[in-house]
Amino acid sequence: MRFKDLVNETGYHISFERIFELRTKEVSLRIIVNKSVEPTELLINPHPDSKVKTLQVDFPNYITYSVIFDDYTISNDTDKFQGEAFRIYTKSNYFDFIRKVSDLNTLLPGENITHYSLACIEHKVDIISNKEPNITEIN
């Protein structure tokens, strides 16, 4: 499954389960999220009657990531993105900040670097990477 496929889907919600750095040859960062049409199913997961899907999002490489509890996020009208729960930003203050405090232009000249985001029901996860993640359903 491709991240872009999930960006194009609508009418569902995701919840953040965990994130960890694997630092293997294939995967540097792994994020586990749960996906459902009904947000209440995500709050009571695992419920035997729920139709929650668990997704594993594996980034082969990442530049930076952040996880913030949703209560502390600020809506920003200048950010531009595609998608609902799974997002790809074309403009973001977060990415602008990372460019200012890092040496991306020297270390990765000409690389296609992307700001990916997971807008979960209680968290927001942002990842800056030059590699598209691999997504697997793990139910």
ZAZAMAR-842867 format. One record per residue: residue number from 1; x, y, z negated of N, C-alpha, C in turn; residue in one letter. Coordinates in Angstrom, 3 decimals. Layout:
<sites>
<site pos="NUM" n_xx="X" n_yy="Y" n_zz="Z" ca_xx="X" ca_yy="Y" ca_zz="Z" c_xx="X" c_yy="Y" c_zz="Z" code="A"/>
...
</sites>
This chain:
<sites>
<site pos="1" n_xx="0.859" n_yy="-1.167" n_zz="0.000" ca_xx="0.000" ca_yy="0.000" ca_zz="0.000" c_xx="0.909" c_yy="1.235" c_zz="0.000" code="M"/>
<site pos="2" n_xx="0.524" n_yy="2.249" n_zz="0.781" ca_xx="1.314" ca_yy="3.465" ca_zz="0.868" c_xx="0.699" c_yy="4.569" c_zz="0.019" code="R"/>
<site pos="3" n_xx="1.545" n_yy="5.429" n_zz="-0.498" ca_xx="1.095" ca_yy="6.558" ca_zz="-1.311" c_xx="0.142" c_yy="7.428" c_zz="-0.501" code="F"/>
<site pos="4" n_xx="0.471" n_yy="7.651" n_zz="0.764" ca_xx="-0.361" ca_yy="8.490" ca_zz="1.636" c_xx="-1.766" c_yy="7.915" c_zz="1.802" code="K"/>
<site pos="5" n_xx="-1.899" n_yy="6.596" n_zz="1.767" ca_xx="-3.228" ca_yy="5.966" ca_zz="1.845" c_xx="-4.062" c_yy="6.349" c_zz="0.627" code="D"/>
<site pos="6" n_xx="-3.450" n_yy="6.369" n_zz="-0.543" ca_xx="-4.164" ca_yy="6.737" ca_zz="-1.771" c_xx="-4.464" c_yy="8.232" c_zz="-1.810" code="L"/>
<site pos="7" n_xx="-3.616" n_yy="9.045" n_zz="-1.194" ca_xx="-3.875" ca_yy="10.486" ca_zz="-1.097" c_xx="-5.162" c_yy="10.721" c_zz="-0.315" code="V"/>
<site pos="8" n_xx="-5.389" n_yy="9.921" n_zz="0.702" ca_xx="-6.566" ca_yy="10.102" ca_zz="1.554" c_xx="-7.853" c_yy="9.537" c_zz="0.970" code="N"/>
<site pos="9" n_xx="-7.747" n_yy="8.700" n_zz="-0.070" ca_xx="-8.942" ca_yy="8.148" ca_zz="-0.718" c_xx="-9.590" c_yy="9.190" c_zz="-1.628" code="E"/>
<site pos="10" n_xx="-10.902" n_yy="9.103" n_zz="-1.757" ca_xx="-11.627" ca_yy="10.024" ca_zz="-2.647" c_xx="-12.593" c_yy="9.236" c_zz="-3.521" code="T"/>
<site pos="11" n_xx="-13.103" n_yy="9.902" n_zz="-4.560" ca_xx="-14.158" ca_yy="9.313" ca_zz="-5.380" c_xx="-13.703" c_yy="8.340" c_zz="-6.442" code="G"/>
<site pos="12" n_xx="-12.479" n_yy="8.454" n_zz="-6.924" ca_xx="-12.012" ca_yy="7.575" ca_zz="-7.991" c_xx="-11.164" c_yy="8.382" c_zz="-8.967" code="Y"/>
<site pos="13" n_xx="-10.834" n_yy="7.783" n_zz="-10.095" ca_xx="-10.029" ca_yy="8.397" ca_zz="-11.142" c_xx="-8.891" c_yy="7.443" c_zz="-11.493" code="H"/>
<site pos="14" n_xx="-7.830" n_yy="8.004" n_zz="-12.070" ca_xx="-6.734" ca_yy="7.161" ca_zz="-12.548" c_xx="-6.372" c_yy="7.559" c_zz="-13.974" code="I"/>
<site pos="15" n_xx="-5.847" n_yy="6.590" n_zz="-14.710" ca_xx="-5.344" ca_yy="6.850" ca_zz="-16.061" c_xx="-3.896" c_yy="6.381" c_zz="-16.132" code="S"/>
<site pos="16" n_xx="-3.116" n_yy="7.122" n_zz="-16.882" ca_xx="-1.697" ca_yy="6.829" ca_zz="-17.067" c_xx="-1.542" c_yy="5.744" c_zz="-18.114" code="F"/>
<site pos="17" n_xx="-0.758" n_yy="4.726" n_zz="-17.787" ca_xx="-0.488" ca_yy="3.659" ca_zz="-18.754" c_xx="0.936" c_yy="3.742" c_zz="-19.297" code="E"/>
<site pos="18" n_xx="1.929" n_yy="3.790" n_zz="-18.387" ca_xx="3.313" ca_yy="3.899" ca_zz="-18.853" c_xx="4.245" c_yy="4.251" c_zz="-17.694" code="R"/>
<site pos="19" n_xx="5.435" n_yy="4.687" n_zz="-18.085" ca_xx="6.485" ca_yy="5.019" ca_zz="-17.124" c_xx="7.802" c_yy="4.530" c_zz="-17.702" code="I"/>
<site pos="20" n_xx="8.655" n_yy="3.985" n_zz="-16.838" ca_xx="9.970" ca_yy="3.584" ca_zz="-17.323" c_xx="10.976" c_yy="3.566" c_zz="-16.189" code="F"/>
<site pos="21" n_xx="12.218" n_yy="3.759" n_zz="-16.559" ca_xx="13.320" ca_yy="3.759" ca_zz="-15.606" c_xx="13.928" c_yy="2.363" c_zz="-15.553" code="E"/>
<site pos="22" n_xx="13.905" n_yy="1.774" n_zz="-14.372" ca_xx="14.465" ca_yy="0.429" ca_zz="-14.214" c_xx="15.925" c_yy="0.458" c_zz="-13.813" code="L"/>
<site pos="23" n_xx="16.264" n_yy="1.394" n_zz="-12.957" ca_xx="17.643" ca_yy="1.551" ca_zz="-12.475" c_xx="18.190" c_yy="0.284" c_zz="-11.840" code="R"/>
<site pos="24" n_xx="17.343" n_yy="-0.388" n_zz="-11.063" ca_xx="17.808" ca_yy="-1.532" ca_zz="-10.285" c_xx="18.129" c_yy="-1.038" c_zz="-8.879" code="T"/>
<site pos="25" n_xx="18.605" n_yy="-1.935" n_zz="-8.054" ca_xx="18.942" ca_yy="-1.579" ca_zz="-6.675" c_xx="17.691" c_yy="-1.155" c_zz="-5.894" code="K"/>
<site pos="26" n_xx="16.558" n_yy="-1.755" n_zz="-6.201" ca_xx="15.322" ca_yy="-1.499" ca_zz="-5.462" c_xx="14.426" c_yy="-0.444" c_zz="-6.101" code="E"/>
<site pos="27" n_xx="14.455" n_yy="-0.330" n_zz="-7.429" ca_xx="13.518" ca_yy="0.544" ca_zz="-8.147" c_xx="14.257" c_yy="1.338" c_zz="-9.220" code="V"/>
<site pos="28" n_xx="14.102" n_yy="2.667" n_zz="-9.146" ca_xx="14.678" ca_yy="3.522" ca_zz="-10.188" c_xx="13.637" c_yy="3.923" c_zz="-11.220" code="S"/>
<site pos="29" n_xx="12.402" n_yy="4.121" n_zz="-10.750" ca_xx="11.342" ca_yy="4.612" ca_zz="-11.620" c_xx="10.061" c_yy="3.839" c_zz="-11.339" code="L"/>
<site pos="30" n_xx="9.434" n_yy="3.354" n_zz="-12.389" ca_xx="8.171" ca_yy="2.603" ca_zz="-12.254" c_xx="7.101" c_yy="3.285" c_zz="-13.097" code="R"/>
<site pos="31" n_xx="5.938" n_yy="3.477" n_zz="-12.479" ca_xx="4.796" ca_yy="4.089" ca_zz="-13.158" c_xx="3.617" c_yy="3.132" c_zz="-13.029" code="I"/>
<site pos="32" n_xx="2.940" n_yy="2.879" n_zz="-14.127" ca_xx="1.761" ca_yy="2.023" ca_zz="-14.132" c_xx="0.543" c_yy="2.903" c_zz="-14.390" code="I"/>
<site pos="33" n_xx="-0.447" n_yy="2.810" n_zz="-13.501" ca_xx="-1.700" ca_yy="3.548" ca_zz="-13.671" c_xx="-2.867" c_yy="2.594" c_zz="-13.449" code="V"/>
<site pos="34" n_xx="-4.001" n_yy="2.966" n_zz="-14.008" ca_xx="-5.244" ca_yy="2.224" ca_zz="-13.799" c_xx="-6.158" c_yy="3.082" c_zz="-12.944" code="N"/>
<site pos="35" n_xx="-6.912" n_yy="2.440" n_zz="-12.068" ca_xx="-7.756" ca_yy="3.141" ca_zz="-11.098" c_xx="-9.179" c_yy="2.611" c_zz="-11.174" code="K"/>
<site pos="36" n_xx="-10.156" n_yy="3.540" n_zz="-11.183" ca_xx="-11.562" ca_yy="3.136" ca_zz="-11.216" c_xx="-12.433" c_yy="4.272" c_zz="-10.687" code="S"/>
<site pos="37" n_xx="-13.588" n_yy="3.906" n_zz="-10.174" ca_xx="-14.580" ca_yy="4.892" ca_zz="-9.750" c_xx="-15.210" c_yy="5.539" c_zz="-10.982" code="V"/>
<site pos="38" n_xx="-15.346" n_yy="4.770" n_zz="-12.044" ca_xx="-15.964" ca_yy="5.242" ca_zz="-13.285" c_xx="-14.889" c_yy="5.644" c_zz="-14.304" code="E"/>
<site pos="39" n_xx="-14.795" n_yy="6.923" n_zz="-14.662" ca_xx="-13.753" ca_yy="7.327" ca_zz="-15.618" c_xx="-13.911" c_yy="6.694" c_zz="-16.993" code="P"/>
<site pos="40" n_xx="-15.140" n_yy="6.384" n_zz="-17.399" ca_xx="-15.334" ca_yy="5.763" ca_zz="-18.720" c_xx="-14.705" c_yy="4.374" c_zz="-18.775" code="T"/>
<site pos="41" n_xx="-14.650" n_yy="3.674" n_zz="-17.633" ca_xx="-13.995" ca_yy="2.364" ca_zz="-17.615" c_xx="-12.506" c_yy="2.485" c_zz="-17.941" code="E"/>
<site pos="42" n_xx="-11.916" n_yy="3.616" n_zz="-17.601" ca_xx="-10.494" ca_yy="3.812" ca_zz="-17.870" c_xx="-10.232" c_yy="4.080" c_zz="-19.345" code="L"/>
<site pos="43" n_xx="-11.237" n_yy="4.613" n_zz="-20.029" ca_xx="-11.088" ca_yy="4.917" ca_zz="-21.451" c_xx="-11.275" c_yy="3.689" c_zz="-22.330" code="L"/>
<site pos="44" n_xx="-11.997" n_yy="2.690" n_zz="-21.831" ca_xx="-12.260" ca_yy="1.477" ca_zz="-22.614" c_xx="-11.581" c_yy="0.249" c_zz="-22.019" code="I"/>
<site pos="45" n_xx="-10.596" n_yy="0.476" n_zz="-21.162" ca_xx="-9.879" ca_yy="-0.607" ca_zz="-20.502" c_xx="-9.001" c_yy="-1.330" c_zz="-21.532" code="N"/>
<site pos="46" n_xx="-8.925" n_yy="-2.641" n_zz="-21.575" ca_xx="-9.568" ca_yy="-3.569" ca_zz="-20.654" c_xx="-10.927" c_yy="-4.039" c_zz="-21.174" code="P"/>
<site pos="47" n_xx="-11.934" n_yy="-3.742" n_zz="-20.465" ca_xx="-13.283" ca_yy="-4.216" ca_zz="-20.757" c_xx="-13.578" c_yy="-5.328" c_zz="-19.761" code="H"/>
<site pos="48" n_xx="-14.098" n_yy="-6.469" n_zz="-20.196" ca_xx="-14.269" ca_yy="-7.612" ca_zz="-19.295" c_xx="-15.165" c_yy="-7.336" c_zz="-18.084" code="P"/>
<site pos="49" n_xx="-16.104" n_yy="-6.403" n_zz="-18.201" ca_xx="-17.002" ca_yy="-6.118" ca_zz="-17.088" c_xx="-16.526" c_yy="-4.961" c_zz="-16.198" code="D"/>
<site pos="50" n_xx="-15.419" n_yy="-4.364" n_zz="-16.535" ca_xx="-14.963" ca_yy="-3.207" ca_zz="-15.765" c_xx="-14.328" c_yy="-3.641" c_zz="-14.449" code="S"/>
<site pos="51" n_xx="-14.310" n_yy="-2.703" n_zz="-13.523" ca_xx="-13.704" ca_yy="-2.943" ca_zz="-12.208" c_xx="-12.446" c_yy="-2.088" c_zz="-12.063" code="K"/>
<site pos="52" n_xx="-11.612" n_yy="-2.112" n_zz="-13.081" ca_xx="-10.381" ca_yy="-1.331" ca_zz="-13.099" c_xx="-9.291" c_yy="-2.094" c_zz="-12.348" code="V"/>
<site pos="53" n_xx="-8.587" n_yy="-1.368" n_zz="-11.473" ca_xx="-7.427" ca_yy="-1.929" ca_zz="-10.785" c_xx="-6.184" c_yy="-1.309" c_zz="-11.407" code="K"/>
<site pos="54" n_xx="-5.173" n_yy="-2.125" n_zz="-11.634" ca_xx="-3.910" ca_yy="-1.632" ca_zz="-12.152" c_xx="-2.912" c_yy="-1.557" c_zz="-11.005" code="T"/>
<site pos="55" n_xx="-2.300" n_yy="-0.382" n_zz="-10.864" ca_xx="-1.351" ca_yy="-0.156" ca_zz="-9.783" c_xx="0.039" c_yy="0.098" c_zz="-10.350" code="L"/>
<site pos="56" n_xx="1.014" n_yy="-0.470" n_zz="-9.681" ca_xx="2.417" ca_yy="-0.267" ca_zz="-10.016" c_xx="3.013" c_yy="0.618" c_zz="-8.922" code="Q"/>
<site pos="57" n_xx="3.512" n_yy="1.773" n_zz="-9.311" ca_xx="4.088" ca_yy="2.737" ca_zz="-8.374" c_xx="5.597" c_yy="2.727" c_zz="-8.590" code="V"/>
<site pos="58" n_xx="6.333" n_yy="2.212" n_zz="-7.605" ca_xx="7.786" ca_yy="2.062" ca_zz="-7.710" c_xx="8.504" c_yy="3.046" c_zz="-6.801" code="D"/>
<site pos="59" n_xx="9.314" n_yy="3.899" n_zz="-7.395" ca_xx="10.143" ca_yy="4.821" ca_zz="-6.635" c_xx="11.547" c_yy="4.236" c_zz="-6.521" code="F"/>
<site pos="60" n_xx="12.037" n_yy="4.037" n_zz="-5.290" ca_xx="13.400" ca_yy="3.530" ca_zz="-5.126" c_xx="14.438" c_yy="4.523" c_zz="-5.634" code="P"/>
<site pos="61" n_xx="14.066" n_yy="5.803" n_zz="-5.623" ca_xx="14.962" ca_yy="6.866" ca_zz="-6.054" c_xx="14.104" c_yy="8.030" c_zz="-6.519" code="N"/>
<site pos="62" n_xx="14.615" n_yy="8.807" n_zz="-7.445" ca_xx="13.909" ca_yy="10.022" ca_zz="-7.849" c_xx="14.935" c_yy="11.078" c_zz="-8.221" code="Y"/>
<site pos="63" n_xx="14.519" n_yy="12.315" n_zz="-8.100" ca_xx="15.367" ca_yy="13.433" ca_zz="-8.478" c_xx="15.012" c_yy="13.871" c_zz="-9.900" code="I"/>
<site pos="64" n_xx="13.714" n_yy="13.989" n_zz="-10.155" ca_xx="13.230" ca_yy="14.323" ca_zz="-11.481" c_xx="11.784" c_yy="13.880" c_zz="-11.609" code="T"/>
<site pos="65" n_xx="11.335" n_yy="13.770" n_zz="-12.853" ca_xx="9.920" ca_yy="13.507" ca_zz="-13.106" c_xx="9.529" c_yy="14.150" c_zz="-14.418" code="Y"/>
<site pos="66" n_xx="8.237" n_yy="14.367" n_zz="-14.577" ca_xx="7.729" ca_yy="14.870" ca_zz="-15.854" c_xx="6.345" c_yy="14.289" c_zz="-16.088" code="S"/>
<site pos="67" n_xx="6.023" n_yy="14.116" n_zz="-17.349" ca_xx="4.699" ca_yy="13.664" ca_zz="-17.767" c_xx="4.215" c_yy="14.680" c_zz="-18.789" code="V"/>
<site pos="68" n_xx="3.035" n_yy="15.214" n_zz="-18.546" ca_xx="2.488" ca_yy="16.197" ca_zz="-19.475" c_xx="1.059" c_yy="15.799" c_zz="-19.829" code="I"/>
<site pos="69" n_xx="0.735" n_yy="15.907" n_zz="-21.092" ca_xx="-0.621" ca_yy="15.628" ca_zz="-21.548" c_xx="-1.545" c_yy="16.688" c_zz="-20.951" code="F"/>
<site pos="70" n_xx="-2.687" n_yy="16.269" n_zz="-20.441" ca_xx="-3.570" ca_yy="17.137" ca_zz="-19.674" c_xx="-3.998" c_yy="18.400" c_zz="-20.424" code="D"/>
<site pos="71" n_xx="-4.127" n_yy="18.337" n_zz="-21.736" ca_xx="-4.529" ca_yy="19.518" ca_zz="-22.511" c_xx="-3.554" c_yy="20.681" c_zz="-22.346" code="D"/>
<site pos="72" n_xx="-2.316" n_yy="20.385" n_zz="-21.952" ca_xx="-1.285" ca_yy="21.414" ca_zz="-21.855" c_xx="-0.995" c_yy="21.850" c_zz="-20.427" code="Y"/>
<site pos="73" n_xx="-1.768" n_yy="21.378" n_zz="-19.470" ca_xx="-1.557" ca_yy="21.785" ca_zz="-18.087" c_xx="-2.318" c_yy="23.071" c_zz="-17.792" code="T"/>
<site pos="74" n_xx="-1.798" n_yy="23.820" n_zz="-16.836" ca_xx="-2.413" ca_yy="25.073" ca_zz="-16.407" c_xx="-2.745" c_yy="24.947" c_zz="-14.929" code="I"/>
<site pos="75" n_xx="-3.962" n_yy="25.275" n_zz="-14.570" ca_xx="-4.357" ca_yy="25.272" ca_zz="-13.167" c_xx="-3.636" c_yy="26.415" c_zz="-12.459" code="S"/>
<site pos="76" n_xx="-3.113" n_yy="26.124" n_zz="-11.284" ca_xx="-2.337" ca_yy="27.114" ca_zz="-10.549" c_xx="-2.888" c_yy="27.232" c_zz="-9.135" code="N"/>
<site pos="77" n_xx="-3.408" n_yy="28.388" n_zz="-8.789" ca_xx="-4.005" ca_yy="28.597" ca_zz="-7.473" c_xx="-2.983" c_yy="28.729" c_zz="-6.356" code="D"/>
<site pos="78" n_xx="-1.712" n_yy="28.920" n_zz="-6.695" ca_xx="-0.702" ca_yy="29.070" ca_zz="-5.641" c_xx="-0.155" c_yy="27.721" c_zz="-5.171" code="T"/>
<site pos="79" n_xx="-0.336" n_yy="26.667" n_zz="-5.972" ca_xx="0.097" ca_yy="25.330" ca_zz="-5.557" c_xx="-0.806" c_yy="24.820" c_zz="-4.443" code="D"/>
<site pos="80" n_xx="-0.206" n_yy="24.143" n_zz="-3.464" ca_xx="-0.960" ca_yy="23.567" ca_zz="-2.344" c_xx="-0.644" c_yy="22.078" c_zz="-2.268" code="K"/>
<site pos="81" n_xx="-1.708" n_yy="21.261" n_zz="-2.215" ca_xx="-1.499" ca_yy="19.814" ca_zz="-2.171" c_xx="-2.625" c_yy="19.141" c_zz="-1.407" code="F"/>
<site pos="82" n_xx="-2.381" n_yy="17.894" n_zz="-1.042" ca_xx="-3.383" ca_yy="17.019" ca_zz="-0.443" c_xx="-3.679" c_yy="15.929" c_zz="-1.448" code="Q"/>
<site pos="83" n_xx="-4.948" n_yy="15.497" n_zz="-1.499" ca_xx="-5.322" ca_yy="14.393" ca_zz="-2.366" c_xx="-6.052" c_yy="14.841" c_zz="-3.610" code="G"/>
<site pos="84" n_xx="-6.623" n_yy="13.853" n_zz="-4.294" ca_xx="-7.323" ca_yy="14.102" ca_zz="-5.551" c_xx="-6.491" c_yy="13.575" c_zz="-6.715" code="E"/>
<site pos="85" n_xx="-6.542" n_yy="12.281" n_zz="-6.962" ca_xx="-5.767" ca_yy="11.687" ca_zz="-8.055" c_xx="-4.309" c_yy="11.488" c_zz="-7.645" code="A"/>
<site pos="86" n_xx="-4.079" n_yy="10.969" n_zz="-6.457" ca_xx="-2.733" ca_yy="10.841" ca_zz="-5.899" c_xx="-2.517" c_yy="12.041" c_zz="-4.992" code="F"/>
<site pos="87" n_xx="-1.475" n_yy="12.817" n_zz="-5.271" ca_xx="-1.271" ca_yy="14.075" ca_zz="-4.560" c_xx="0.133" c_yy="14.165" c_zz="-3.966" code="R"/>
<site pos="88" n_xx="0.182" n_yy="14.845" n_zz="-2.830" ca_xx="1.454" ca_yy="15.253" ca_zz="-2.242" c_xx="1.384" c_yy="16.765" c_zz="-2.070" code="I"/>
<site pos="89" n_xx="2.349" n_yy="17.449" n_zz="-2.673" ca_xx="2.374" ca_yy="18.908" ca_zz="-2.638" c_xx="3.153" c_yy="19.412" c_zz="-1.429" code="Y"/>
<site pos="90" n_xx="2.609" n_yy="20.441" n_zz="-0.791" ca_xx="3.340" ca_yy="21.149" ca_zz="0.255" c_xx="3.962" c_yy="22.422" c_zz="-0.311" code="T"/>
<site pos="91" n_xx="3.427" n_yy="22.903" n_zz="-1.426" ca_xx="3.980" ca_yy="24.051" ca_zz="-2.145" c_xx="3.645" c_yy="23.885" c_zz="-3.618" code="K"/>
<site pos="92" n_xx="4.664" n_yy="24.058" n_zz="-4.480" ca_xx="4.399" ca_yy="23.961" ca_zz="-5.916" c_xx="5.425" c_yy="24.750" c_zz="-6.706" code="S"/>
<site pos="93" n_xx="4.973" n_yy="25.335" n_zz="-7.791" ca_xx="5.875" ca_yy="26.051" ca_zz="-8.694" c_xx="6.875" c_yy="25.092" c_zz="-9.339" code="N"/>
<site pos="94" n_xx="6.431" n_yy="23.855" n_zz="-9.610" ca_xx="7.322" ca_yy="22.856" ca_zz="-10.204" c_xx="8.503" c_yy="22.576" c_zz="-9.272" code="Y"/>
<site pos="95" n_xx="8.229" n_yy="22.350" n_zz="-7.993" ca_xx="9.286" ca_yy="22.071" ca_zz="-7.022" c_xx="10.185" c_yy="23.293" c_zz="-6.859" code="F"/>
<site pos="96" n_xx="9.604" n_yy="24.494" n_zz="-6.824" ca_xx="10.403" ca_yy="25.716" ca_zz="-6.743" c_xx="11.357" c_yy="25.818" c_zz="-7.932" code="D"/>
<site pos="97" n_xx="10.864" n_yy="25.485" n_zz="-9.123" ca_xx="11.700" ca_yy="25.503" ca_zz="-10.325" c_xx="12.855" c_yy="24.499" c_zz="-10.208" code="F"/>
<site pos="98" n_xx="12.562" n_yy="23.281" n_zz="-9.747" ca_xx="13.596" ca_yy="22.251" ca_zz="-9.616" c_xx="14.653" c_yy="22.691" c_zz="-8.611" code="I"/>
<site pos="99" n_xx="14.242" n_yy="23.310" n_zz="-7.530" ca_xx="15.220" ca_yy="23.824" ca_zz="-6.554" c_xx="16.135" c_yy="24.866" c_zz="-7.178" code="R"/>
<site pos="100" n_xx="15.592" n_yy="25.707" n_zz="-8.059" ca_xx="16.385" ca_yy="26.777" ca_zz="-8.685" c_xx="17.392" c_yy="26.241" c_zz="-9.697" code="K"/>
<site pos="101" n_xx="17.048" n_yy="25.187" n_zz="-10.416" ca_xx="17.918" ca_yy="24.708" ca_zz="-11.497" c_xx="18.760" c_yy="23.500" c_zz="-11.107" code="V"/>
<site pos="102" n_xx="18.699" n_yy="23.095" n_zz="-9.840" ca_xx="19.475" ca_yy="21.932" ca_zz="-9.409" c_xx="20.308" c_yy="22.282" c_zz="-8.173" code="S"/>
<site pos="103" n_xx="21.072" n_yy="21.327" n_zz="-7.731" ca_xx="21.955" ca_yy="21.504" ca_zz="-6.585" c_xx="21.475" c_yy="20.652" c_zz="-5.412" code="D"/>
<site pos="104" n_xx="20.162" n_yy="20.664" n_zz="-5.164" ca_xx="19.574" ca_yy="19.817" ca_zz="-4.119" c_xx="20.136" c_yy="20.100" c_zz="-2.736" code="L"/>
<site pos="105" n_xx="20.305" n_yy="21.371" n_zz="-2.391" ca_xx="20.770" ca_yy="21.720" ca_zz="-1.044" c_xx="22.177" c_yy="21.208" c_zz="-0.770" code="N"/>
<site pos="106" n_xx="23.004" n_yy="21.142" n_zz="-1.790" ca_xx="24.369" ca_yy="20.641" ca_zz="-1.618" c_xx="24.405" c_yy="19.120" c_zz="-1.642" code="T"/>
<site pos="107" n_xx="23.683" n_yy="18.522" n_zz="-2.575" ca_xx="23.731" ca_yy="17.069" ca_zz="-2.734" c_xx="22.920" c_yy="16.313" c_zz="-1.692" code="L"/>
<site pos="108" n_xx="21.803" n_yy="16.900" n_zz="-1.260" ca_xx="20.925" ca_yy="16.235" ca_zz="-0.299" c_xx="20.586" c_yy="17.165" c_zz="0.868" code="L"/>
<site pos="109" n_xx="21.597" n_yy="17.639" n_zz="1.597" ca_xx="21.313" ca_yy="18.575" ca_zz="2.691" c_xx="20.501" c_yy="17.908" c_zz="3.797" code="P"/>
<site pos="110" n_xx="19.449" n_yy="18.579" n_zz="4.214" ca_xx="18.619" ca_yy="18.063" ca_zz="5.307" c_xx="17.694" c_yy="16.923" c_zz="4.933" code="G"/>
<site pos="111" n_xx="17.705" n_yy="16.497" n_zz="3.673" ca_xx="16.826" ca_yy="15.396" ca_zz="3.239" c_xx="15.382" c_yy="15.872" c_zz="3.142" code="E"/>
<site pos="112" n_xx="14.456" n_yy="14.986" n_zz="3.436" ca_xx="13.037" ca_yy="15.265" ca_zz="3.258" c_xx="12.680" c_yy="14.947" c_zz="1.808" code="N"/>
<site pos="113" n_xx="12.568" n_yy="15.974" n_zz="1.000" ca_xx="12.288" ca_yy="15.811" ca_zz="-0.432" c_xx="10.822" c_yy="16.176" c_zz="-0.660" code="I"/>
<site pos="114" n_xx="10.120" n_yy="15.329" n_zz="-1.416" ca_xx="8.678" ca_yy="15.479" ca_zz="-1.585" c_xx="8.312" c_yy="15.567" c_zz="-3.063" code="T"/>
<site pos="115" n_xx="7.303" n_yy="16.393" n_zz="-3.343" ca_xx="6.727" ca_yy="16.469" ca_zz="-4.685" c_xx="5.472" c_yy="15.599" c_zz="-4.688" code="H"/>
<site pos="116" n_xx="5.538" n_yy="14.466" n_zz="-5.374" ca_xx="4.416" ca_yy="13.559" ca_zz="-5.561" c_xx="3.803" c_yy="13.848" c_zz="-6.930" code="Y"/>
<site pos="117" n_xx="2.512" n_yy="13.598" n_zz="-7.072" ca_xx="1.876" ca_yy="13.813" ca_zz="-8.366" c_xx="0.749" c_yy="12.817" c_zz="-8.583" code="S"/>
<site pos="118" n_xx="0.554" n_yy="12.453" n_zz="-9.835" ca_xx="-0.551" ca_yy="11.604" ca_zz="-10.256" c_xx="-1.381" c_yy="12.417" c_zz="-11.231" code="L"/>
<site pos="119" n_xx="-2.578" n_yy="12.796" n_zz="-10.808" ca_xx="-3.477" ca_yy="13.598" ca_zz="-11.647" c_xx="-4.385" c_yy="12.635" c_zz="-12.400" code="A"/>
<site pos="120" n_xx="-3.904" n_yy="12.192" n_zz="-13.540" ca_xx="-4.623" ca_yy="11.209" ca_zz="-14.349" c_xx="-5.655" c_yy="11.911" c_zz="-15.241" code="C"/>
<site pos="121" n_xx="-6.564" n_yy="11.130" n_zz="-15.840" ca_xx="-7.624" ca_yy="11.740" ca_zz="-16.632" c_xx="-7.103" c_yy="12.387" c_zz="-17.910" code="I"/>
<site pos="122" n_xx="-5.972" n_yy="11.960" n_zz="-18.440" ca_xx="-5.429" ca_yy="12.582" ca_zz="-19.647" c_xx="-3.971" c_yy="13.024" c_zz="-19.505" code="E"/>
<site pos="123" n_xx="-3.389" n_yy="12.818" n_zz="-18.340" ca_xx="-1.991" ca_yy="13.174" ca_zz="-18.117" c_xx="-1.811" c_yy="13.672" c_zz="-16.687" code="H"/>
<site pos="124" n_xx="-0.716" n_yy="14.383" n_zz="-16.482" ca_xx="-0.291" ca_yy="14.740" ca_zz="-15.130" c_xx="1.158" c_yy="14.299" c_zz="-15.016" code="K"/>
<site pos="125" n_xx="1.433" n_yy="13.514" n_zz="-13.984" ca_xx="2.772" ca_yy="13.001" ca_zz="-13.744" c_xx="3.263" c_yy="13.608" c_zz="-12.433" code="V"/>
<site pos="126" n_xx="4.423" n_yy="14.251" n_zz="-12.481" ca_xx="5.027" ca_yy="14.847" ca_zz="-11.294" c_xx="6.359" c_yy="14.173" c_zz="-11.027" code="D"/>
<site pos="127" n_xx="6.596" n_yy="13.854" n_zz="-9.759" ca_xx="7.839" ca_yy="13.202" ca_zz="-9.363" c_xx="8.363" c_yy="13.912" c_zz="-8.126" code="I"/>
<site pos="128" n_xx="9.642" n_yy="14.266" n_zz="-8.145" ca_xx="10.316" ca_yy="14.810" ca_zz="-6.972" c_xx="11.259" c_yy="13.718" c_zz="-6.488" code="I"/>
<site pos="129" n_xx="11.107" n_yy="13.326" n_zz="-5.212" ca_xx="11.908" ca_yy="12.225" ca_zz="-4.684" c_xx="12.159" c_yy="12.413" c_zz="-3.192" code="S"/>
<site pos="130" n_xx="13.244" n_yy="11.837" n_zz="-2.729" ca_xx="13.518" ca_yy="11.807" ca_zz="-1.290" c_xx="13.144" c_yy="10.452" c_zz="-0.689" code="N"/>
<site pos="131" n_xx="12.505" n_yy="9.612" n_zz="-1.477" ca_xx="12.043" ca_yy="8.293" ca_zz="-1.011" c_xx="10.574" c_yy="8.114" c_zz="-1.363" code="K"/>
<site pos="132" n_xx="9.794" n_yy="7.605" n_zz="-0.416" ca_xx="8.383" ca_yy="7.323" ca_zz="-0.676" c_xx="8.264" c_yy="6.103" c_zz="-1.589" code="E"/>
<site pos="133" n_xx="7.344" n_yy="6.152" n_zz="-2.558" ca_xx="7.201" ca_yy="5.009" ca_zz="-3.464" c_xx="6.496" c_yy="3.832" c_zz="-2.795" code="P"/>
<site pos="134" n_xx="6.724" n_yy="2.663" n_zz="-3.366" ca_xx="5.999" ca_yy="1.450" ca_zz="-2.982" c_xx="4.917" c_yy="1.224" c_zz="-4.033" code="N"/>
<site pos="135" n_xx="3.715" n_yy="0.864" n_zz="-3.589" ca_xx="2.607" ca_yy="0.684" ca_zz="-4.522" c_xx="2.074" c_yy="-0.724" c_zz="-4.385" code="I"/>
<site pos="136" n_xx="1.903" n_yy="-1.373" n_zz="-5.537" ca_xx="1.421" ca_yy="-2.743" ca_zz="-5.587" c_xx="0.286" c_yy="-2.837" c_zz="-6.592" code="T"/>
<site pos="137" n_xx="-0.780" n_yy="-3.541" n_zz="-6.225" ca_xx="-1.841" ca_yy="-3.832" ca_zz="-7.199" c_xx="-1.372" c_yy="-5.014" c_zz="-8.023" code="E"/>
<site pos="138" n_xx="-1.460" n_yy="-4.895" n_zz="-9.359" ca_xx="-0.899" ca_yy="-5.949" ca_zz="-10.227" c_xx="-1.958" c_yy="-6.619" c_zz="-11.102" code="I"/>
<site pos="139" n_xx="-3.239" n_yy="-6.489" n_zz="-10.775" ca_xx="-4.283" ca_yy="-7.161" ca_zz="-11.574" c_xx="-4.112" c_yy="-8.657" c_zz="-11.489" code="N"/>
</sites>
